[in-house]
Amino acid sequence: MSALAYQYVVLRCVPRVEREEFVNVGVVVHCQAADFLDVAWRIDTDRLLAVHPGLDLERVCASLTFVEDVCAGDERVGAAALTPIGTRFGFLKAPRSTVIQPGPVHGGITADPARQLERLVNQLVG
Protein backbone atom coordinates (compact mmCIF):
# COMPACT_ATOMS: atom_id res chain seq x y z
CA MET A 1 0.00 0.00 0.00
CA SER A 2 1.31 3.47 -0.82
CA ALA A 3 1.65 6.38 1.56
CA LEU A 4 -1.68 8.06 2.31
CA ALA A 5 -2.33 11.47 3.81
CA TYR A 6 -4.47 11.49 6.94
CA GLN A 7 -5.76 13.95 9.52
CA TYR A 8 -6.46 13.41 13.18
CA VAL A 9 -7.76 15.16 16.28
CA VAL A 10 -7.14 14.24 19.89
CA LEU A 11 -10.32 14.09 21.94
CA ARG A 12 -10.03 15.76 25.32
CA CYS A 13 -12.17 15.40 28.39
CA VAL A 14 -12.70 18.92 29.72
CA PRO A 15 -14.74 18.50 32.92
CA ARG A 16 -14.75 22.21 33.81
CA VAL A 17 -14.27 24.40 30.76
CA GLU A 18 -13.60 27.51 32.86
CA ARG A 19 -10.46 25.89 34.36
CA GLU A 20 -9.05 24.92 30.94
CA GLU A 21 -7.84 21.57 32.32
CA PHE A 22 -8.17 18.47 30.19
CA VAL A 23 -7.19 14.83 29.89
CA ASN A 24 -6.64 13.19 26.49
CA VAL A 25 -9.15 10.36 26.09
CA GLY A 26 -9.26 9.48 22.39
CA VAL A 27 -8.12 10.05 18.82
CA VAL A 28 -10.16 10.34 15.62
CA VAL A 29 -8.35 9.55 12.35
CA HIS A 30 -9.66 10.43 8.89
CA CYS A 31 -7.99 9.26 5.69
CA GLN A 32 -9.97 10.33 2.64
CA ALA A 33 -7.93 8.26 0.17
CA ALA A 34 -8.67 5.07 2.13
CA ASP A 35 -12.28 6.04 2.90
CA PHE A 36 -11.35 5.66 6.58
CA LEU A 37 -12.84 7.32 9.65
CA ASP A 38 -12.48 5.78 13.09
CA VAL A 39 -11.92 6.58 16.73
CA ALA A 40 -10.08 4.82 19.52
CA TRP A 41 -10.49 5.87 23.13
CA ARG A 42 -9.54 4.95 26.68
CA ILE A 43 -10.71 6.27 30.00
CA ASP A 44 -8.19 6.62 32.84
CA THR A 45 -10.66 6.89 35.70
CA ASP A 46 -8.05 7.90 38.28
CA ARG A 47 -6.70 10.77 36.13
CA LEU A 48 -10.15 12.06 35.26
CA LEU A 49 -11.37 11.97 38.84
CA ALA A 50 -8.17 13.70 39.99
CA VAL A 51 -9.02 16.61 37.67
CA HIS A 52 -12.67 16.66 38.72
CA PRO A 53 -13.84 14.32 41.52
CA GLY A 54 -17.51 14.80 40.67
CA LEU A 55 -17.17 13.96 36.98
CA ASP A 56 -19.95 11.82 35.53
CA LEU A 57 -17.89 9.04 33.93
CA GLU A 58 -20.98 7.48 32.34
CA ARG A 59 -21.59 10.76 30.49
CA VAL A 60 -17.98 10.79 29.30
CA CYS A 61 -18.27 7.22 27.99
CA ALA A 62 -21.63 8.01 26.36
CA SER A 63 -20.08 10.99 24.56
CA LEU A 64 -17.22 8.85 23.28
CA THR A 65 -19.63 6.13 22.19
CA PHE A 66 -21.52 8.82 20.25
CA VAL A 67 -18.26 9.65 18.43
CA GLU A 68 -17.82 5.94 17.63
CA ASP A 69 -21.33 5.81 16.22
CA VAL A 70 -20.81 8.91 14.07
CA CYS A 71 -17.58 7.40 12.70
CA ALA A 72 -19.41 4.15 11.93
CA GLY A 73 -22.31 5.95 10.23
CA ASP A 74 -24.87 4.60 12.71
CA GLU A 75 -28.17 6.19 11.72
CA ARG A 76 -29.48 5.91 15.30
CA VAL A 77 -27.34 8.90 16.36
CA GLY A 78 -28.81 11.31 13.85
CA ALA A 79 -28.10 13.20 10.68
CA ALA A 80 -24.36 13.73 11.28
CA ALA A 81 -23.78 9.99 10.96
CA LEU A 82 -25.54 9.82 7.60
CA THR A 83 -23.19 12.19 5.78
CA PRO A 84 -20.00 11.26 3.85
CA ILE A 85 -17.04 10.46 6.09
CA GLY A 86 -15.26 13.73 5.30
CA THR A 87 -18.30 15.65 6.52
CA ARG A 88 -18.51 13.41 9.60
CA PHE A 89 -14.87 14.20 10.39
CA GLY A 90 -15.67 17.90 9.98
CA PHE A 91 -18.52 17.50 12.47
CA LEU A 92 -16.29 15.67 14.97
CA LYS A 93 -13.37 18.12 14.73
CA ALA A 94 -15.57 21.19 15.30
CA PRO A 95 -15.14 22.74 18.75
CA ARG A 96 -18.04 22.39 21.16
CA SER A 97 -18.56 23.40 24.76
CA THR A 98 -19.21 19.86 25.95
CA VAL A 99 -17.22 17.62 28.25
CA ILE A 100 -15.52 16.00 25.20
CA GLN A 101 -13.73 18.48 22.93
CA PRO A 102 -11.44 18.01 19.93
CA GLY A 103 -7.96 19.48 19.96
CA PRO A 104 -6.36 21.03 16.88
CA VAL A 105 -6.27 19.10 13.61
CA HIS A 106 -2.95 17.45 12.81
CA GLY A 107 -1.87 15.49 9.76
CA GLY A 108 0.57 12.93 8.56
CA ILE A 109 1.33 10.18 6.09
CA THR A 110 0.68 6.48 6.66
CA ALA A 111 0.33 3.26 4.71
CA ASP A 112 -2.22 1.91 7.19
CA PRO A 113 -4.74 4.33 8.78
CA ALA A 114 -6.07 1.75 11.27
CA ARG A 115 -2.59 0.95 12.50
CA GLN A 116 -1.80 4.67 12.70
CA LEU A 117 -4.90 5.18 14.85
CA GLU A 118 -3.68 2.49 17.23
CA ARG A 119 -0.23 4.07 17.38
CA LEU A 120 -1.64 7.54 18.02
CA VAL A 121 -3.98 6.46 20.80
CA ASN A 122 -1.13 4.59 22.51
CA GLN A 123 1.16 7.61 22.19
CA LEU A 124 -1.28 10.42 22.98
CA VAL A 125 -3.80 8.84 25.35
CA GLY A 126 -1.79 6.04 26.97
N, CA, C and O atoms as a GROMACS GRO file, in nm:
protein
  504
    1MET      N    1   0.084  -0.118   0.000
    1MET     CA    2   0.000   0.000   0.000
    1MET      C    3   0.088   0.124   0.000
    1MET      O    4   0.191   0.126   0.068
    2SER      N    5   0.052   0.225  -0.073
    2SER     CA    6   0.131   0.347  -0.082
    2SER      C    7   0.103   0.439   0.037
    2SER      O    8   0.011   0.415   0.116
    3ALA      N    9   0.181   0.542   0.049
    3ALA     CA   10   0.164   0.638   0.156
    3ALA      C   11   0.038   0.721   0.133
    3ALA      O   12   0.013   0.770   0.023
    4LEU      N   13  -0.040   0.735   0.237
    4LEU     CA   14  -0.168   0.806   0.231
    4LEU      C   15  -0.168   0.921   0.331
    4LEU      O   16  -0.122   0.905   0.444
    5ALA      N   17  -0.218   1.034   0.289
    5ALA     CA   18  -0.232   1.147   0.382
    5ALA      C   19  -0.352   1.122   0.473
    5ALA      O   20  -0.454   1.069   0.431
    6TYR      N   21  -0.337   1.161   0.599
    6TYR     CA   22  -0.447   1.149   0.694
    6TYR      C   23  -0.448   1.271   0.785
    6TYR      O   24  -0.349   1.344   0.795
    7GLN      N   25  -0.561   1.291   0.851
    7GLN     CA   26  -0.576   1.395   0.952
    7GLN      C   27  -0.625   1.330   1.080
    7GLN      O   28  -0.690   1.225   1.077
    8TYR      N   29  -0.594   1.392   1.192
    8TYR     CA   30  -0.646   1.341   1.318
    8TYR      C   31  -0.668   1.454   1.418
    8TYR      O   32  -0.606   1.560   1.409
    9VAL      N   33  -0.756   1.428   1.513
    9VAL     CA   34  -0.776   1.516   1.628
    9VAL      C   35  -0.769   1.429   1.753
    9VAL      O   36  -0.813   1.314   1.754
   10VAL      N   37  -0.714   1.487   1.858
   10VAL     CA   38  -0.714   1.424   1.989
   10VAL      C   39  -0.840   1.470   2.060
   10VAL      O   40  -0.869   1.589   2.065
   11LEU      N   41  -0.914   1.376   2.116
   11LEU     CA   42  -1.032   1.409   2.194
   11LEU      C   43  -0.991   1.430   2.339
   11LEU      O   44  -0.917   1.349   2.396
   12ARG      N   45  -1.039   1.538   2.396
   12ARG     CA   46  -1.003   1.576   2.532
   12ARG      C   47  -1.127   1.577   2.620
   12ARG      O   48  -1.234   1.623   2.579
   13CYS      N   49  -1.112   1.526   2.740
   13CYS     CA   50  -1.217   1.540   2.839
   13CYS      C   51  -1.188   1.669   2.914
   13CYS      O   52  -1.083   1.684   2.976
   14VAL      N   53  -1.283   1.761   2.909
   14VAL     CA   54  -1.270   1.892   2.972
   14VAL      C   55  -1.385   1.905   3.073
   14VAL      O   56  -1.490   1.960   3.041
   15PRO      N   57  -1.364   1.854   3.195
   15PRO     CA   58  -1.474   1.850   3.292
   15PRO      C   59  -1.526   1.988   3.332
   15PRO      O   60  -1.646   2.006   3.351
   16ARG      N   61  -1.435   2.085   3.344
   16ARG     CA   62  -1.475   2.221   3.381
   16ARG      C   63  -1.406   2.317   3.285
   16ARG      O   64  -1.289   2.351   3.302
   17VAL      N   65  -1.481   2.359   3.185
   17VAL     CA   66  -1.426   2.440   3.076
   17VAL      C   67  -1.358   2.566   3.130
   17VAL      O   68  -1.255   2.607   3.077
   18GLU      N   69  -1.414   2.626   3.233
   18GLU     CA   70  -1.360   2.751   3.286
   18GLU      C   71  -1.219   2.734   3.344
   18GLU      O   72  -1.145   2.832   3.354
   19ARG      N   73  -1.181   2.613   3.382
   19ARG     CA   74  -1.046   2.589   3.436
   19ARG      C   75  -0.944   2.554   3.328
   19ARG      O   76  -0.824   2.555   3.354
   20GLU      N   77  -0.991   2.525   3.208
   20GLU     CA   78  -0.905   2.492   3.094
   20GLU      C   79  -0.814   2.373   3.122
   20GLU      O   80  -0.704   2.365   3.066
   21GLU      N   81  -0.857   2.280   3.206
   21GLU     CA   82  -0.784   2.157   3.232
   21GLU      C   83  -0.846   2.046   3.149
   21GLU      O   84  -0.968   2.041   3.132
   22PHE      N   85  -0.763   1.957   3.098
   22PHE     CA   86  -0.818   1.847   3.019
   22PHE      C   87  -0.729   1.725   3.032
   22PHE      O   88  -0.613   1.733   3.071
   23VAL      N   89  -0.789   1.611   2.996
   23VAL     CA   90  -0.719   1.483   2.989
   23VAL      C   91  -0.748   1.425   2.852
   23VAL      O   92  -0.864   1.417   2.812
   24ASN      N   93  -0.644   1.383   2.778
   24ASN     CA   94  -0.664   1.319   2.649
   24ASN      C   95  -0.733   1.184   2.670
   24ASN      O   96  -0.692   1.105   2.754
   25VAL      N   97  -0.840   1.161   2.593
   25VAL     CA   98  -0.915   1.036   2.609
   25VAL      C   99  -0.934   0.959   2.479
   25VAL      O  100  -0.977   0.843   2.482
   26GLY      N  101  -0.904   1.018   2.364
   26GLY     CA  102  -0.926   0.948   2.239
   26GLY      C  103  -0.863   1.018   2.121
   26GLY      O  104  -0.814   1.131   2.132
   27VAL      N  105  -0.865   0.951   2.007
   27VAL     CA  106  -0.812   1.005   1.882
   27VAL      C  107  -0.907   0.964   1.769
   27VAL      O  108  -0.951   0.850   1.761
   28VAL      N  109  -0.938   1.060   1.683
   28VAL     CA  110  -1.016   1.034   1.562
   28VAL      C  111  -0.924   1.051   1.443
   28VAL      O  112  -0.857   1.153   1.430
   29VAL      N  113  -0.918   0.950   1.356
   29VAL     CA  114  -0.835   0.955   1.235
   29VAL      C  115  -0.925   0.951   1.112
   29VAL      O  116  -1.018   0.871   1.104
   30HIS      N  117  -0.895   1.039   1.017
   30HIS     CA  118  -0.966   1.043   0.889
   30HIS      C  119  -0.864   1.035   0.777
   30HIS      O  120  -0.770   1.114   0.771
   31CYS      N  121  -0.883   0.940   0.688
   31CYS     CA  122  -0.800   0.927   0.569
   31CYS      C  123  -0.894   0.917   0.449
   31CYS      O  124  -0.954   0.813   0.423
   32GLN      N  125  -0.905   1.027   0.377
   32GLN     CA  126  -0.997   1.033   0.264
   32GLN      C  127  -0.963   0.931   0.156
   32GLN      O  128  -1.052   0.866   0.102
   33ALA      N  129  -0.834   0.916   0.125
   33ALA     CA  130  -0.793   0.826   0.017
   33ALA      C  131  -0.828   0.680   0.047
   33ALA      O  132  -0.849   0.602  -0.045
   34ALA      N  133  -0.834   0.644   0.175
   34ALA     CA  134  -0.867   0.507   0.213
   34ALA      C  135  -1.013   0.494   0.257
   34ALA      O  136  -1.055   0.388   0.301
   35ASP      N  137  -1.089   0.603   0.246
   35ASP     CA  138  -1.228   0.604   0.290
   35ASP      C  139  -1.237   0.554   0.435
   35ASP      O  140  -1.318   0.467   0.468
   36PHE      N  141  -1.151   0.613   0.520
   36PHE     CA  142  -1.135   0.566   0.658
   36PHE      C  143  -1.169   0.678   0.756
   36PHE      O  144  -1.121   0.790   0.743
   37LEU      N  145  -1.253   0.645   0.852
   37LEU     CA  146  -1.284   0.732   0.965
   37LEU      C  147  -1.310   0.643   1.085
   37LEU      O  148  -1.400   0.560   1.083
   38ASP      N  149  -1.230   0.662   1.190
   38ASP     CA  150  -1.248   0.578   1.309
   38ASP      C  151  -1.194   0.652   1.430
   38ASP      O  152  -1.118   0.748   1.419
   39VAL      N  153  -1.236   0.604   1.546
   39VAL     CA  154  -1.192   0.658   1.673
   39VAL      C  155  -1.146   0.544   1.762
   39VAL      O  156  -1.197   0.432   1.754
   40ALA      N  157  -1.049   0.573   1.846
   40ALA     CA  158  -1.009   0.482   1.952
   40ALA      C  159  -1.001   0.566   2.079
   40ALA      O  160  -0.952   0.678   2.076
   41TRP      N  161  -1.049   0.511   2.189
   41TRP     CA  162  -1.048   0.587   2.313
   41TRP      C  163  -1.027   0.498   2.434
   41TRP      O  164  -1.055   0.378   2.433
   42ARG      N  165  -0.977   0.562   2.540
   42ARG     CA  166  -0.954   0.495   2.668
   42ARG      C  167  -0.982   0.594   2.779
   42ARG      O  168  -0.951   0.713   2.769
   43ILE      N  169  -1.042   0.544   2.884
   43ILE     CA  170  -1.071   0.627   3.000
   43ILE      C  171  -0.977   0.587   3.113
   43ILE      O  172  -0.975   0.471   3.154
   44ASP      N  173  -0.900   0.682   3.164
   44ASP     CA  174  -0.819   0.662   3.284
   44ASP      C  175  -0.898   0.724   3.399
   44ASP      O  176  -0.887   0.844   3.425
   45THR      N  177  -0.975   0.643   3.465
   45THR     CA  178  -1.066   0.689   3.570
   45THR      C  179  -0.993   0.770   3.676
   45THR      O  180  -1.040   0.876   3.716
   46ASP      N  181  -0.879   0.721   3.722
   46ASP     CA  182  -0.805   0.790   3.828
   46ASP      C  183  -0.763   0.931   3.784
   46ASP      O  184  -0.777   1.026   3.861
   47ARG      N  185  -0.712   0.944   3.662
   47ARG     CA  186  -0.670   1.077   3.613
   47ARG      C  187  -0.789   1.170   3.600
   47ARG      O  188  -0.781   1.287   3.639
   48LEU      N  189  -0.898   1.120   3.544
   48LEU     CA  190  -1.015   1.206   3.526
   48LEU      C  191  -1.073   1.251   3.659
   48LEU      O  192  -1.109   1.368   3.675
   49LEU      N  193  -1.081   1.160   3.754
   49LEU     CA  194  -1.137   1.197   3.884
   49LEU      C  195  -1.041   1.285   3.964
   49LEU      O  196  -1.085   1.359   4.051
   50ALA      N  197  -0.912   1.279   3.935
   50ALA     CA  198  -0.817   1.370   3.999
   50ALA      C  199  -0.839   1.514   3.951
   50ALA      O  200  -0.823   1.609   4.027
   51VAL      N  201  -0.875   1.528   3.823
   51VAL     CA  202  -0.902   1.661   3.767
   51VAL      C  203  -1.035   1.714   3.817
   51VAL      O  204  -1.049   1.833   3.846
   52HIS      N  205  -1.134   1.624   3.828
   52HIS     CA  206  -1.267   1.666   3.872
   52HIS      C  207  -1.336   1.549   3.943
   52HIS      O  208  -1.393   1.462   3.878
   53PRO      N  209  -1.329   1.545   4.077
   53PRO     CA  210  -1.384   1.432   4.152
   53PRO      C  211  -1.532   1.403   4.127
   53PRO      O  212  -1.575   1.289   4.143
   54GLY      N  213  -1.609   1.501   4.089
   54GLY     CA  214  -1.751   1.480   4.067
   54GLY      C  215  -1.789   1.448   3.923
   54GLY      O  216  -1.907   1.449   3.889
   55LEU      N  217  -1.691   1.419   3.840
   55LEU     CA  218  -1.717   1.396   3.698
   55LEU      C  219  -1.807   1.275   3.677
   55LEU      O  220  -1.789   1.171   3.740
   56ASP      N  221  -1.904   1.290   3.589
   56ASP     CA  222  -1.995   1.182   3.553
   56ASP      C  223  -1.928   1.097   3.444
   56ASP      O  224  -1.934   1.129   3.326
   57LEU      N  225  -1.863   0.989   3.487
   57LEU     CA  226  -1.789   0.904   3.393
   57LEU      C  227  -1.880   0.836   3.292
   57LEU      O  228  -1.838   0.810   3.179
   58GLU      N  229  -2.003   0.807   3.330
   58GLU     CA  230  -2.098   0.748   3.234
   58GLU      C  231  -2.126   0.846   3.121
   58GLU      O  232  -2.139   0.805   3.005
   59ARG      N  233  -2.136   0.973   3.152
   59ARG     CA  234  -2.159   1.076   3.050
   59ARG      C  235  -2.039   1.085   2.956
   59ARG      O  236  -2.055   1.099   2.834
   60VAL      N  237  -1.919   1.076   3.012
   60VAL     CA  238  -1.798   1.080   2.930
   60VAL      C  239  -1.798   0.961   2.833
   60VAL      O  240  -1.774   0.978   2.713
   61CYS      N  241  -1.824   0.842   2.884
   61CYS     CA  242  -1.828   0.722   2.799
   61CYS      C  243  -1.938   0.732   2.694
   61CYS      O  244  -1.918   0.691   2.580
   62ALA      N  245  -2.053   0.786   2.732
   62ALA     CA  246  -2.163   0.801   2.636
   62ALA      C  247  -2.124   0.898   2.524
   62ALA      O  248  -2.158   0.875   2.408
   63SER      N  249  -2.053   1.003   2.558
   63SER     CA  250  -2.008   1.099   2.456
   63SER      C  251  -1.909   1.035   2.360
   63SER      O  252  -1.914   1.060   2.240
   64LEU      N  253  -1.820   0.953   2.413
   64LEU     CA  254  -1.722   0.885   2.328
   64LEU      C  255  -1.788   0.776   2.244
   64LEU      O  256  -1.746   0.752   2.131
   65THR      N  257  -1.888   0.712   2.297
   65THR     CA  258  -1.963   0.613   2.219
   65THR      C  259  -2.038   0.683   2.105
   65THR      O  260  -2.049   0.627   1.996
   66PHE      N  261  -2.088   0.803   2.130
   66PHE     CA  262  -2.152   0.882   2.025
   66PHE      C  263  -2.053   0.908   1.911
   66PHE      O  264  -2.088   0.896   1.794
   67VAL      N  265  -1.929   0.942   1.945
   67VAL     CA  266  -1.826   0.965   1.843
   67VAL      C  267  -1.803   0.836   1.764
   67VAL      O  268  -1.793   0.840   1.641
   68GLU      N  269  -1.795   0.724   1.832
   68GLU     CA  270  -1.782   0.594   1.763
   68GLU      C  271  -1.894   0.574   1.663
   68GLU      O  272  -1.872   0.533   1.549
   69ASP      N  273  -2.016   0.603   1.707
   69ASP     CA  274  -2.133   0.581   1.622
   69ASP      C  275  -2.135   0.674   1.502
   69ASP      O  276  -2.176   0.633   1.393
   70VAL      N  277  -2.090   0.798   1.520
   70VAL     CA  278  -2.081   0.891   1.407
   70VAL      C  279  -1.977   0.838   1.308
   70VAL      O  280  -2.002   0.837   1.187
   71CYS      N  281  -1.862   0.795   1.358
   71CYS     CA  282  -1.758   0.740   1.270
   71CYS      C  283  -1.811   0.621   1.190
   71CYS      O  284  -1.782   0.607   1.071
   72ALA      N  285  -1.889   0.537   1.256
   72ALA     CA  286  -1.941   0.415   1.193
   72ALA      C  287  -2.061   0.442   1.102
   72ALA      O  288  -2.104   0.352   1.028
   73GLY      N  289  -2.114   0.563   1.105
   73GLY     CA  290  -2.231   0.595   1.023
   73GLY      C  291  -2.359   0.534   1.076
   73GLY      O  292  -2.449   0.501   0.999
   74ASP      N  293  -2.368   0.520   1.207
   74ASP     CA  294  -2.487   0.460   1.271
   74ASP      C  295  -2.603   0.559   1.268
   74ASP      O  296  -2.599   0.662   1.335
   75GLU      N  297  -2.704   0.528   1.191
   75GLU     CA  298  -2.817   0.619   1.172
   75GLU      C  299  -2.892   0.650   1.301
   75GLU      O  300  -2.964   0.749   1.307
   76ARG      N  301  -2.876   0.568   1.403
   76ARG     CA  302  -2.948   0.591   1.530
   76ARG      C  303  -2.901   0.718   1.601
   76ARG      O  304  -2.972   0.768   1.688
   77VAL      N  305  -2.783   0.771   1.566
   77VAL     CA  306  -2.734   0.890   1.636
   77VAL      C  307  -2.765   1.020   1.562
   77VAL      O  308  -2.726   1.128   1.607
   78GLY      N  309  -2.834   1.010   1.451
   78GLY     CA  310  -2.881   1.131   1.385
   78GLY      C  311  -2.816   1.161   1.251
   78GLY      O  312  -2.742   1.080   1.195
   79ALA      N  313  -2.847   1.279   1.203
   79ALA     CA  314  -2.810   1.320   1.068
   79ALA      C  315  -2.659   1.325   1.045
   79ALA      O  316  -2.613   1.295   0.935
   80ALA      N  317  -2.581   1.362   1.146
   80ALA     CA  318  -2.436   1.373   1.128
   80ALA      C  319  -2.376   1.240   1.083
   80ALA      O  320  -2.280   1.238   1.006
   81ALA      N  321  -2.431   1.131   1.129
   81ALA     CA  322  -2.378   0.999   1.096
   81ALA      C  323  -2.414   0.954   0.954
   81ALA      O  324  -2.358   0.857   0.904
   82LEU      N  325  -2.506   1.023   0.892
   82LEU     CA  326  -2.554   0.982   0.760
   82LEU      C  327  -2.482   1.054   0.646
   82LEU      O  328  -2.511   1.030   0.529
   83THR      N  329  -2.391   1.141   0.679
   83THR     CA  330  -2.319   1.220   0.578
   83THR      C  331  -2.192   1.144   0.534
   83THR      O  332  -2.154   1.047   0.599
   84PRO      N  333  -2.127   1.188   0.426
   84PRO     CA  334  -2.000   1.126   0.385
   84PRO      C  335  -1.896   1.137   0.497
   84PRO      O  336  -1.906   1.226   0.582
   85ILE      N  337  -1.797   1.048   0.496
   85ILE     CA  338  -1.704   1.046   0.609
   85ILE      C  339  -1.625   1.176   0.625
   85ILE      O  340  -1.592   1.213   0.738
   86GLY      N  341  -1.595   1.245   0.518
   86GLY     CA  342  -1.526   1.374   0.530
   86GLY      C  343  -1.609   1.475   0.606
   86GLY      O  344  -1.557   1.552   0.687
   87THR      N  345  -1.739   1.476   0.581
   87THR     CA  346  -1.830   1.565   0.652
   87THR      C  347  -1.843   1.522   0.797
   87THR      O  348  -1.850   1.606   0.887
   88ARG      N  349  -1.846   1.391   0.822
   88ARG     CA  350  -1.851   1.341   0.960
   88ARG      C  351  -1.727   1.384   1.037
   88ARG      O  352  -1.736   1.425   1.153
   89PHE      N  353  -1.609   1.376   0.972
   89PHE     CA  354  -1.487   1.420   1.039
   89PHE      C  355  -1.496   1.570   1.070
   89PHE      O  356  -1.456   1.614   1.177
   90GLY      N  357  -1.548   1.647   0.975
   90GLY     CA  358  -1.567   1.790   0.998
   90GLY      C  359  -1.657   1.816   1.118
   90GLY      O  360  -1.630   1.907   1.197
   91PHE      N  361  -1.761   1.738   1.132
   91PHE     CA  362  -1.852   1.750   1.247
   91PHE      C  363  -1.778   1.718   1.376
   91PHE      O  364  -1.793   1.788   1.476
   92LEU      N  365  -1.697   1.611   1.375
   92LEU     CA  366  -1.629   1.567   1.497
   92LEU      C  367  -1.514   1.658   1.536
   92LEU      O  368  -1.482   1.668   1.655
   93LYS      N  369  -1.450   1.726   1.441
   93LYS     CA  370  -1.337   1.812   1.473
   93LYS      C  371  -1.380   1.954   1.511
   93LYS      O  372  -1.297   2.034   1.554
   94ALA      N  373  -1.508   1.985   1.497
   94ALA     CA  374  -1.557   2.119   1.530
   94ALA      C  375  -1.562   2.137   1.682
   94ALA      O  376  -1.613   2.051   1.753
   95PRO      N  377  -1.510   2.249   1.730
   95PRO     CA  378  -1.514   2.274   1.875
   95PRO      C  379  -1.657   2.284   1.928
   95PRO      O  380  -1.746   2.339   1.862
   96ARG      N  381  -1.675   2.232   2.047
   96ARG     CA  382  -1.804   2.239   2.116
   96ARG      C  383  -1.776   2.267   2.263
   96ARG      O  384  -1.665   2.246   2.311
   97SER      N  385  -1.874   2.315   2.332
   97SER     CA  386  -1.856   2.340   2.476
   97SER      C  387  -1.915   2.226   2.557
   97SER      O  388  -1.994   2.247   2.649
   98THR      N  389  -1.877   2.104   2.522
   98THR     CA  390  -1.921   1.986   2.595
   98THR      C  391  -1.803   1.929   2.672
   98THR      O  392  -1.692   1.980   2.664
   99VAL      N  393  -1.827   1.824   2.744
   99VAL     CA  394  -1.722   1.762   2.825
   99VAL      C  395  -1.615   1.695   2.737
   99VAL      O  396  -1.501   1.680   2.781
  100ILE      N  397  -1.649   1.655   2.615
  100ILE     CA  398  -1.552   1.600   2.520
  100ILE      C  399  -1.531   1.702   2.409
  100ILE      O  400  -1.625   1.741   2.340
  101GLN      N  401  -1.405   1.746   2.394
  101GLN     CA  402  -1.373   1.848   2.293
  101GLN      C  403  -1.256   1.801   2.208
  101GLN      O  404  -1.165   1.735   2.258
  102PRO      N  405  -1.259   1.834   2.079
  102PRO     CA  406  -1.144   1.801   1.993
  102PRO      C  407  -1.033   1.904   2.010
  102PRO      O  408  -1.059   2.022   2.031
  103GLY      N  409  -0.910   1.857   2.000
  103GLY     CA  410  -0.796   1.948   1.996
  103GLY      C  411  -0.776   1.994   1.853
  103GLY      O  412  -0.862   1.972   1.768
  104PRO      N  413  -0.664   2.058   1.824
  104PRO     CA  414  -0.636   2.103   1.688
  104PRO      C  415  -0.620   1.984   1.592
  104PRO      O  416  -0.588   1.873   1.633
  105VAL      N  417  -0.644   2.011   1.465
  105VAL     CA  418  -0.627   1.910   1.361
  105VAL      C  419  -0.479   1.898   1.327
  105VAL      O  420  -0.409   1.998   1.308
  106HIS      N  421  -0.432   1.775   1.320
  106HIS     CA  422  -0.295   1.745   1.281
  106HIS      C  423  -0.301   1.652   1.160
  106HIS      O  424  -0.405   1.594   1.130
  107GLY      N  425  -0.190   1.637   1.092
  107GLY     CA  426  -0.187   1.549   0.976
  107GLY      C  427  -0.058   1.470   0.968
  107GLY      O  428   0.037   1.493   1.042
  108GLY      N  429  -0.060   1.376   0.877
  108GLY     CA  430   0.057   1.293   0.856
  108GLY      C  431   0.040   1.205   0.734
  108GLY      O  432  -0.055   1.220   0.657
  109ILE      N  433   0.133   1.113   0.720
  109ILE     CA  434   0.133   1.018   0.609
  109ILE      C  435   0.143   0.878   0.670
  109ILE      O  436   0.220   0.856   0.763
  110THR      N  437   0.065   0.785   0.618
  110THR     CA  438   0.068   0.648   0.666
  110THR      C  439   0.032   0.553   0.552
  110THR      O  440  -0.034   0.592   0.456
  111ALA      N  441   0.075   0.430   0.565
  111ALA     CA  442   0.033   0.326   0.471
  111ALA      C  443  -0.088   0.251   0.524
  111ALA      O  444  -0.155   0.180   0.449
  112ASP      N  445  -0.116   0.267   0.655
  112ASP     CA  446  -0.222   0.191   0.719
  112ASP      C  447  -0.293   0.279   0.823
  112ASP      O  448  -0.247   0.289   0.936
  113PRO      N  449  -0.405   0.342   0.786
  113PRO     CA  450  -0.474   0.433   0.878
  113PRO      C  451  -0.518   0.366   1.009
  113PRO      O  452  -0.512   0.429   1.114
  114ALA      N  453  -0.563   0.243   1.004
  114ALA     CA  454  -0.607   0.175   1.127
  114ALA      C  455  -0.490   0.153   1.222
  114ALA      O  456  -0.502   0.173   1.343
  115ARG      N  457  -0.378   0.114   1.166
  115ARG     CA  458  -0.259   0.095   1.250
  115ARG      C  459  -0.210   0.229   1.305
  115ARG      O  460  -0.164   0.237   1.419
  116GLN      N  461  -0.220   0.334   1.224
  116GLN     CA  462  -0.180   0.467   1.270
  116GLN      C  463  -0.269   0.513   1.385
  116GLN      O  464  -0.221   0.573   1.480
  117LEU      N  465  -0.398   0.485   1.376
  117LEU     CA  466  -0.490   0.518   1.485
  117LEU      C  467  -0.446   0.450   1.614
  117LEU      O  468  -0.441   0.512   1.720
  118GLU      N  469  -0.414   0.323   1.606
  118GLU     CA  470  -0.368   0.249   1.723
  118GLU      C  471  -0.241   0.311   1.780
  118GLU      O  472  -0.227   0.326   1.901
  119ARG      N  473  -0.148   0.346   1.693
  119ARG     CA  474  -0.023   0.407   1.738
  119ARG      C  475  -0.049   0.541   1.806
  119ARG      O  476   0.007   0.570   1.912
  120LEU      N  477  -0.135   0.623   1.745
  120LEU     CA  478  -0.164   0.754   1.802
  120LEU      C  479  -0.233   0.746   1.938
  120LEU      O  480  -0.200   0.821   2.030
  121VAL      N  481  -0.329   0.656   1.951
  121VAL     CA  482  -0.398   0.646   2.080
  121VAL      C  483  -0.302   0.596   2.187
  121VAL      O  484  -0.310   0.641   2.302
  122ASN      N  485  -0.213   0.505   2.153
  122ASN     CA  486  -0.113   0.459   2.250
  122ASN      C  487  -0.019   0.572   2.291
  122ASN      O  488   0.016   0.585   2.408
  123GLN      N  489   0.021   0.653   2.195
  123GLN     CA  490   0.116   0.761   2.219
  123GLN      C  491   0.052   0.879   2.291
  123GLN      O  492   0.112   0.936   2.382
  124LEU      N  493  -0.069   0.917   2.251
  124LEU     CA  494  -0.128   1.042   2.298
  124LEU      C  495  -0.228   1.028   2.412
  124LEU      O  496  -0.256   1.124   2.484
  125VAL      N  497  -0.282   0.908   2.428
  125VAL     CA  498  -0.380   0.884   2.535
  125VAL      C  499  -0.318   0.795   2.644
  125VAL      O  500  -0.337   0.818   2.763
  126GLY      N  501  -0.244   0.694   2.600
  126GLY     CA  502  -0.179   0.604   2.697
  126GLY      C  503  -0.249   0.474   2.712
  126GLY      O  504  -0.206   0.389   2.790
   0.00000   0.00000   0.00000
